[in-house]
């Protein structure tokens, strides 16, 4: 039996459309992720950084999922994609951008 890594779980949460951005500004963000053991609230602010309501005390899949589709400091002017194919394209584009930065 193989164990799912936090990165793999974050990707699965995105693919299963378990994430919702509730609101976002240039200064803060609030999201909700339906995890395997319940619903978790994710928050980011410029002053406090990231937080998740799950019991994990380190980098969790919920934070990774939200962070992977978020460009901090810039809020998109258009609505998020509604079809899975356009969502997948946006997700892959954000992953490519993150890899360029690293």
C-alpha angles and dihedrals in degrees: 000000000000123000119231112239120225089250092052091047091050090053090049092050089054094045090050090050094237095144130088127182103216096189139336137192134168088269105040147008136203125195139166125218125192101219129185092268101036146305118314129196118222123198134182128182131172090238100043105026123213129346135172129195093222119107093246110113096200139045104326131193091247093060092044092051094051093040093051093062097037127090104201116227093017126078116197114244094215131070119266117264116275102198123069093234093056090043090053090049091052091046092050091047091053091048090051090050091050091051091051090055093050 
